[in-house]
Amino acid sequence: METMRIKLPYHKTFQEASVPDQRVRAILVPEGHGDAAGASPSAEEQARIVCEALDHPIASPRLEELAAGKKTVTVITSDHTRPVPSHITLPPMLERLRRGNPDIAVTLLVATGCHRATTASELRAKFGDAICDREHIIVHDCADPASLRHVGTLPSGGALWLNRWALDADLVVSDGFIEPHFFAGFSGGRKSVLPGIAGRQTVLANHCSKFIADPHARAGCLDGNPIHRDMLFAARQAKLAFIANVTLNPDKSVSAAFAGDPVQAHRAGCDQMLKAVSVNAVSAEIAITSNGGYPLDQNIYQSVKGMTAAEACCTPGGTIVMVASCCDGHGGEGFFRGLSEAPTPQALLQWVLRMPQDETTPDQWEYQILARILSRHRVILVTDRCDPQMIRAMHMEHAATLQEAVDRALSEASPDAGVTVIPDGVGVIVTPAGCHA
């Protein structure tokens, strides 16, 4: 029997398996992301891409001009869960800010949202020693009332609380990256503010069950997306003046950069991303995917994102095989308890859909989406770095290797069951999605 060898990102390496040729319905990889994509750009070339965007911003003055006459600037930057190459994006941003105003006081504000705090070692790994030794760095804490200020009401009705280090700065800018996001449409841009530097109460209101269930709250969709609408409002209230966002190749190197006005530069990046990573859905009884490896596959919480790509291809009652190291465990106590304490995913989904916006609980959105997936599909989580008992407690199955998961899924499926492979589930937009950016 002829077999096809499939290879999926896993932590900082890969997991591989053989699948019978006749079972493979499709391997969904955006054009240009395959073996013919060419060599990755050097660090120097990536820096050149970022500098070119900074020198020719979209609908905005350059950073040098924005910094002139300002006493303080807060640069919002991503945390350890995001593969933003900040060691490449931040140095030219900081250089241009100081070129425009050598005396400007710079604060780097790490946008953790509701994630755990980024550790000192993670900061050094992400930013490099030079930035960590020189710059003033604050790690956002969504639960610290002393660092937050109430600045209005979101369009959704939720209270808007934002970090004082941004609100008190004369200038607010951000770096980030643009990729499909499973309910915000795309990452990047306004997302550095909400949820990035918002208070927990604000994030909970924005991520309420009604919005998560909205048909426009899907990957690749901005227009009509109520979550995106709140985020835009929060960015305006924070007076976010300039962004430098990149798109990434599968190996996490910079492929393009978009700098300038927070709305227009972000939209330009999203439009390009939509064209670049959209793939047509191919239905199959078994759908195999990953979270693109480290850092986005560090925990089960983040891995739900990749599962949604497989969900778009997996037939009702079919099996999703998710490859993710989950070396950092479940990723959220509320997320774990929500799933593990529920009698069934279906019961949890029915309960959460009745939850009022002002009673949203931490991690509710994540277990809502995973419960939706589990109510329709079986999920086998592939990892040798996470407690199998934890995985089973969350109503999923465990496999130590991709081959083990593939063999089990095929042996228990119908004789003619097909397989669709999505090597990087967070790096694609599976269409038709019913909406566009």
Secondary structure, DSSP 8 states (H G I E B T S, - for coil): --EEEEEEEETTEEEEEEEEGGGEEEE---TT-SGGG-----HHHHHHHHHHHHHS-BSS--HHHHHTT-SEEEEEEE-TTS---HHHHHHHHHHHHHHH-TT-EEEEEEE-TTS----HHHHHHHH-HHHHHHSEEEE--TT-GGGEEEEEE-TTS-EEEEEHHHHTSSEEEEEEE--EETTTEE-SGGGGTTTTTB-HHHHHHHT-HHHHTSTTSSTT--TT-HHHHHHHHHHHHTTEEEEEEEEE-TTS-EEEEEEESTTHHHHHHHHHHHHHHEEE---EEEEEEE--STTTTSSHHHHHHHHHHHHTTEEEEEEEEEE---TTTTS-HHHHHHHHTSS-HHHHHHHHTT--GGG--TTHHHHHHHHHHHHH-EEEEE-SSS-HHHHHHTT-EEESSHHHHHHHHHHTS-TT--EEEES-TTS-EEE--S---
